Amino acid sequence: MCCFTLAEFAIRRNHKTGDWKKLRCGGRTLDDLMKDGTLPDPSRKHGANKRGADSDKCKICQDGGKLSRCEKCRSLFHAGCHIPPVDPEKIARTHWNCTFCTVENSSQSQQRHRESEVLEKQMGPEEKLKCEFLLLKVYSHLEGNVFPNIPYENYVEEASRCLEKLRKLDTIKDSLIKGAYSSVGSFVQAMDNFFTLLECSVAEFTKDNFKKNFKDIFAIQETN
């Protein structure tokens, strides 16, 4: 049984060009494994995504499984996809709101600040929650919009770049959860470094998109 996604398998084999369906896993080509259902066919996945798939999927990764529902927006999340991670059994006994809803509700009537003041702020609970919101926005777009719509003919090369970006986001996520960022500025610096990685799609969430969300969520005062 193959333990990797198509892109991960190709990366480990250092496969850059050519017909990726001819790559072999356990003596069989990926084409054969897709035909018997052992591996997903990315072309079919893309088609299902465009037609509108089952709604019982995680808002971030678009996969099914054990999911928790936000009481306000009714979106579903895997415990590990949400930031911060959730305890499904614990929130099942409460009226749980996801980070998206929590931040958007609390950001409607904020006092505005200069960007330099915000960047210097210590990473308190409120600041951390807003950074979690910003990170979820990037995850959601990359996993939900970019990855599933990689062109079939460029699947391996573009998927490999997406995987690299996801691993970088995972590192930032772990650091944020563990409290490794002492200030808002240190988190923003980590995200600036993330956006130096090569794009994996023209539809990707850009640094400008991130900056706009950052200014909105932290109520940055516009300067002339």
Phi, psi and chi 1 to 4 in degrees:
 res  aa     phi    psi   chi1   chi2   chi3   chi4
   1 MET       -  133.6 -179.8  177.1  178.7      -
   2 CYS   -77.8  135.0 -172.9      -      -      -
   3 CYS  -100.2    0.4  -60.3      -      -      -
   4 PHE  -119.8  159.5  -50.0  117.2      -      -
   5 THR   -70.4  168.0   65.6      -      -      -
   6 LEU   -57.9  -44.2  -61.9  179.6      -      -
   7 ALA   -67.1  -43.0      -      -      -      -
   8 GLU   -63.9  -39.3  -72.1  170.9  -29.9      -
   9 PHE   -63.0  -43.8 -179.8   74.3      -      -
  10 ALA   -64.0  -39.3      -      -      -      -
  11 ILE   -62.4  -44.9  -66.2  164.7      -      -
  12 ARG   -64.9  -26.5  -72.0  173.3  179.8  -95.5
  13 ARG   -89.7    3.4  -69.7  -67.9  -58.8  -86.8
  14 ASN    55.6   37.6  -64.9  -43.6      -      -
  15 HIS   -88.1  119.5 -176.7   76.5      -      -
  16 LYS  -111.3  -36.2  -60.7  -64.6 -176.5 -177.1
  17 THR  -133.7  173.7   59.5      -      -      -
  18 GLY    92.6 -170.7      -      -      -      -
  19 ASP   -85.1  104.2 -172.5   -4.5      -      -
  20 TRP   -67.2  -20.3   55.7  -92.5      -      -
  21 LYS   -66.4  -18.3  -74.9 -171.7  177.0 -177.5
  22 LYS   -86.3   -6.9  -65.8  178.2 -179.3  177.4
  23 LEU   -59.1  148.1  -74.5  167.8      -      -
  24 ARG  -111.8  142.5  -69.5 -176.3  173.6  -86.2
  25 CYS  -134.6  117.3  178.0      -      -      -
  26 GLY    62.2   31.7      -      -      -      -
  27 GLY    86.1   -2.8      -      -      -      -
  28 ARG  -118.4  148.5  -58.7  176.2   61.3 -165.1
  29 THR   -75.5  156.3   65.3      -      -      -
  30 LEU   -62.0  -32.0  -61.9 -170.5      -      -
  31 ASP   -59.2  -45.3 -169.6   34.1      -      -
  32 ASP   -64.8  -41.8  -71.4  -23.0      -      -
  33 LEU   -65.1  -33.2  -67.8  170.1      -      -
  34 MET   -72.4  -37.5  -74.4 -171.9  -66.0      -
  35 LYS   -65.2  -34.9  -74.5  177.8  179.3  177.9
  36 ASP   -93.0    5.4   68.5   13.1      -      -
  37 GLY    87.7    1.1      -      -      -      -
  38 THR   -66.4  -36.3  -57.4      -      -      -
  39 LEU  -120.1  149.0  -76.6  175.6      -      -
  40 PRO   -73.8  147.1   28.8  -35.5      -      -
  41 ASP   -92.6  114.2 -175.0  -25.3      -      -
  42 PRO   -58.6  -30.7   18.6  -30.8      -      -
  43 SER   -66.3  -37.8   63.0      -      -      -
  44 ARG   -70.1  -39.0  -66.9  177.4 -176.0  174.3
  45 LYS   -60.3  -42.0 -178.7  178.0  179.7 -178.1
  46 HIS   -65.1  -41.1  -66.6 -169.4      -      -
  47 GLY   -63.8  -42.1      -      -      -      -
  48 ALA   -64.6  -37.3      -      -      -      -
  49 ASN   -65.0  -39.3 -171.6   61.2      -      -
  50 LYS   -72.2  -30.8  -69.2  175.1 -178.1  176.1
  51 ARG   -78.9  -19.9  -71.9 -169.3  -63.3  -88.5
  52 GLY   103.0  103.6      -      -      -      -
  53 ALA   -92.6 -176.5      -      -      -      -
  54 ASP   -54.2  135.1 -174.9   -3.8      -      -
  55 SER   -76.2  -16.3   60.1      -      -      -
  56 ASP   -81.2   66.2  -70.8  -20.7      -      -
  57 LYS  -135.6  154.1  -67.4 -174.9  177.2 -178.7
  58 CYS   -62.8  134.7  174.4      -      -      -
  59 LYS   -62.0  -27.8 -178.9  179.1  175.9   71.4
  60 ILE   -87.9  -57.1  -54.3  -57.3      -      -
  61 CYS   -97.1  -11.5   72.5      -      -      -
  62 GLN    67.5   20.6  -61.1  -59.4  -51.6      -
  63 ASP  -104.3  160.6  -76.3  -24.4      -      -
  64 GLY   -90.5 -163.3      -      -      -      -
  65 GLY   119.9 -154.3      -      -      -      -
  66 LYS   -79.5  113.9 -171.5  173.9 -177.5  179.4
  67 LEU  -125.9  151.4  -58.6  165.4      -      -
  68 SER  -113.4  140.2  -61.3      -      -      -
  69 ARG  -105.6  132.6 -172.1 -176.9  -62.1  -83.1
  70 CYS   -73.2  132.1  170.8      -      -      -
  71 GLU   -67.8  -28.5  -73.8  -69.9  -32.0      -
  72 LYS   -86.4  -58.0 -177.6  172.9  177.2   60.7
  73 CYS   -93.3  -10.0   68.4      -      -      -
  74 ARG    69.5   12.6  -50.2  -57.0  -68.2  169.6
  75 SER   -73.5  155.0  -64.8      -      -      -
  76 LEU  -111.0  146.7  -64.0  162.8      -      -
  77 PHE  -141.6  142.8  -60.7   86.1      -      -
  78 HIS   -72.2  151.0  -72.3  116.0      -      -
  79 ALA   -56.4  -41.3      -      -      -      -
  80 GLY   -85.4  -17.3      -      -      -      -
  81 CYS   -78.4  -34.3  -73.6      -      -      -
  82 HIS   -71.0  148.9 -171.6  -93.6      -      -
  83 ILE  -124.4  120.5  -49.9  174.9      -      -
  84 PRO   -71.5  160.3   29.8  -36.5      -      -
  85 PRO   -57.4  147.6  -23.8   34.3      -      -
  86 VAL  -112.2  155.4  -62.7      -      -      -
  87 ASP  -100.0  103.8 -178.3  -18.3      -      -
  88 PRO   -54.2  -39.8  -24.8   35.8      -      -
  89 GLU   -68.7  -37.0  -65.6 -176.5    1.8      -
  90 LYS   -70.6  -46.8 -178.4  177.9  179.8  179.9
  91 ILE   -75.8  -16.2   65.8  171.9      -      -
  92 ALA   -64.6  -21.6      -      -      -      -
  93 ARG   -96.5    5.6  -58.9 -170.9  -64.5  -90.7
  94 THR  -132.2  172.2   64.2      -      -      -
  95 HIS   -93.0   88.2  -66.7  -71.4      -      -
  96 TRP   -87.1  132.7  175.0   71.2      -      -
  97 ASN  -111.4  136.8  -73.4  -16.5      -      -
  98 CYS   -70.9  169.8   68.1      -      -      -
  99 THR   -61.8  -38.1  -67.0      -      -      -
 100 PHE   -55.8  -51.5  -70.8  120.6      -      -
 101 CYS   -69.3  -40.7  -68.2      -      -      -
 102 THR   -60.5  -45.6  -57.4      -      -      -
 103 VAL   -72.0  -44.0  171.2      -      -      -
 104 GLU   -63.1  -33.6  -73.1  171.0  -10.9      -
 105 ASN   -70.4  -35.7  -73.1  -16.6      -      -
 106 SER   -87.5   -6.8   63.5      -      -      -
 107 SER  -103.0   10.1  -59.8      -      -      -
 108 GLN   -78.0  -28.7  -65.1  177.5   -2.0      -
 109 SER  -134.5   62.8   57.5      -      -      -
 110 GLN   -97.2  150.9  -64.3 -174.3   89.8      -
 111 GLN   -74.1  138.8  180.0 -178.9   -9.0      -
 112 ARG   -85.3  147.9  -63.9 -158.2  165.5  -91.2
 113 HIS  -133.7  158.1  -58.5  -83.9      -      -
 114 ARG   -70.0  149.5  -68.3 -166.1  -61.0  -88.8
 115 GLU   -59.8  -39.5 -175.8  169.9   -9.7      -
 116 SER   -61.4  -35.9   58.7      -      -      -
 117 GLU   -67.4  -41.3  -66.3  175.4  -28.4      -
 118 VAL   -65.7  -43.8  172.1      -      -      -
 119 LEU   -62.8  -28.5  -66.7  174.0      -      -
 120 GLU   -83.9   -9.9  -68.4  173.2   -3.4      -
 121 LYS   -62.2  139.2  -78.0 -171.9  174.7 -177.1
 122 GLN   -67.6  150.9  -64.9  -61.7  -58.3      -
 123 MET   -80.3   81.5 -171.5   67.0   80.5      -
 124 GLY   -85.0 -179.3      -      -      -      -
 125 PRO   -57.0  -42.1  -26.4   35.7      -      -
 126 GLU   -67.4  -43.4 -178.8 -179.4  -10.9      -
 127 GLU   -65.8  -39.9  -71.1   74.2   24.2      -
 128 LYS   -63.4  -41.3 -174.7  177.4 -179.1 -178.6
 129 LEU   -61.5  -41.4 -179.1   63.9      -      -
 130 LYS   -67.1  -37.5  -69.3  178.6  179.5  178.8
 131 CYS   -66.8  -36.2  -69.6      -      -      -
 132 GLU   -63.4  -40.4  -70.6  167.3  -15.6      -
 133 PHE   -59.5  -48.2  172.1   94.1      -      -
 134 LEU   -61.7  -40.4  -66.4  170.9      -      -
 135 LEU   -67.8  -40.3 -165.5   53.3      -      -
 136 LEU   -61.4  -36.5  -85.7  174.8      -      -
 137 LYS   -60.1  -42.4  -79.0  -75.3 -169.5 -179.5
 138 VAL   -69.2  -46.7 -178.1      -      -      -
 139 TYR   -55.8  -49.3  -96.9  113.2      -      -
 140 SER   -59.5  -42.4  178.9      -      -      -
 141 HIS   -70.5  -43.8 -170.0   83.6      -      -
 142 LEU   -66.5  -46.6 -175.8   57.9      -      -
 143 GLU   -80.0  -34.2  -66.6 -159.1   61.5      -
 144 GLY   -91.3  -28.4      -      -      -      -
 145 ASN  -113.4  -39.2  -62.7  -35.4      -      -
 146 VAL   -84.8  -56.4  176.0      -      -      -
 147 PHE   -56.8  -48.1 -140.8  126.7      -      -
 148 PRO   -68.4  -15.1  -17.5   32.2      -      -
 149 ASN  -113.0   22.9  -66.3  -61.6      -      -
 150 ILE   -63.8  132.5  -65.4  172.1      -      -
 151 PRO   -55.7  135.0  -25.5   34.9      -      -
 152 TYR   -54.4  -41.8 -176.5   69.8      -      -
 153 GLU   -72.6  -18.8   62.2  -86.2   12.2      -
 154 ASN  -115.5   25.1  -61.6  -34.9      -      -
 155 TYR   -56.9  -49.6 -172.6   79.6      -      -
 156 VAL   -64.9  -50.2  170.6      -      -      -
 157 GLU   -66.0  -44.4  -68.9 -173.0   15.7      -
 158 GLU   -74.1  -35.5  -66.0 -163.5   19.3      -
 159 ALA   -65.7  -34.8      -      -      -      -
 160 SER   -64.5  -37.4   67.3      -      -      -
 161 ARG   -69.6  -38.0  -69.7 -161.6  -66.9  -87.8
 162 CYS   -64.0  -40.7  -77.0      -      -      -
 163 LEU   -63.1  -38.8  -75.8  168.5      -      -
 164 GLU   -62.4  -41.1 -179.5 -176.5    2.7      -
 165 LYS   -69.3  -37.4  -57.4 -160.2   84.8  163.8
 166 LEU   -64.6  -39.7  -76.8  173.5      -      -
 167 ARG   -64.4  -37.7  -67.6 -173.1 -174.9  108.7
 168 LYS   -66.4  -41.3 -179.3   63.4  175.4  177.7
 169 LEU   -62.7  -38.7  -78.8  180.0      -      -
 170 ASP   -60.7  -38.6  -72.8  -16.4      -      -
 171 THR   -64.3  -44.5  -60.8      -      -      -
 172 ILE   -63.9  -41.9  -63.9  172.6      -      -
 173 LYS   -60.2  -47.7  172.6 -176.9  174.0  179.5
 174 ASP   -60.6  -41.9  -70.8  -16.9      -      -
 175 SER   -65.3  -39.7  -63.6      -      -      -
 176 LEU   -66.4  -45.5 -177.3   60.5      -      -
 177 ILE   -63.1  -38.3  -68.8  171.5      -      -
 178 LYS   -81.6   -4.3  -66.7  175.1 -178.9  176.2
 179 GLY    80.6   27.4      -      -      -      -
 180 ALA   -76.4  -18.6      -      -      -      -
 181 TYR   -94.4  117.5  -60.5  119.3      -      -
 182 SER   -81.2  -19.9   59.4      -      -      -
 183 SER  -142.1  165.5   65.9      -      -      -
 184 VAL   -61.6  -38.8  173.7      -      -      -
 185 GLY   -60.8  -36.3      -      -      -      -
 186 SER   -69.4  -34.1   58.0      -      -      -
 187 PHE   -68.3  -45.6  166.8   76.3      -      -
 188 VAL   -61.2  -36.5  171.5      -      -      -
 189 GLN   -63.6  -40.5 -179.2   60.9   56.0      -
 190 ALA   -63.3  -39.4      -      -      -      -
 191 MET   -70.2  -35.8  -67.8  -56.6  -60.9      -
 192 ASP   -59.6  -41.6  -75.0  -16.0      -      -
 193 ASN   -65.0  -37.1  -68.0  -22.9      -      -
 194 PHE   -59.6  -41.5  165.3   78.5      -      -
 195 PHE   -75.5   -1.1  -74.5  110.0      -      -
 196 THR   -83.2  -14.2   63.2      -      -      -
 197 LEU   -67.4  150.9  -63.1  174.7      -      -
 198 LEU   -59.3  139.8  -71.3  176.0      -      -
 199 GLU   -67.3  146.4  -69.1 -173.6   -2.6      -
 200 CYS  -108.4    2.1   54.9      -      -      -
 201 SER  -169.0  148.6  168.0      -      -      -
 202 VAL   -69.9  -18.5  -66.7      -      -      -
 203 ALA   -91.0   12.3      -      -      -      -
 204 GLU   -70.1  153.1 -166.3  170.5  -29.0      -
 205 PHE   -68.2  121.1 -162.7   89.3      -      -
 206 THR   -97.5  171.1   65.4      -      -      -
 207 LYS   -62.6  -36.1 -176.3  175.7  179.2  178.2
 208 ASP   -64.3  -39.5  -73.9  -18.2      -      -
 209 ASN   -61.3  -43.8  -63.7  139.9      -      -
 210 PHE   -62.4  -45.1  174.9   80.5      -      -
 211 LYS   -63.0  -38.5  -73.9  -66.2 -173.2 -177.7
 212 LYS   -63.6  -46.8 -178.8 -179.0 -175.7  -55.1
 213 ASN   -62.0  -40.6  -75.4  -18.4      -      -
 214 PHE   -59.1  -46.8  169.2   72.3      -      -
 215 LYS   -66.6  -36.4  -71.0 -179.1  177.9 -179.3
 216 ASP   -68.9  -48.7  -72.0  -16.2      -      -
 217 ILE   -70.1  -35.8  -67.5  -57.0      -      -
 218 PHE   -94.3    6.6  -81.5   95.4      -      -
 219 ALA    52.7   56.0      -      -      -      -
 220 ILE   -75.4  131.6  -58.8  -62.8      -      -
 221 GLN   -73.8  128.2 -175.6  176.3   12.5      -
 222 GLU   -71.9  140.2  -66.0  -66.3  -23.2      -
 223 THR  -114.6  149.9   56.5      -      -      -
 224 ASN   -84.1      -  -64.9  -32.5      -      -
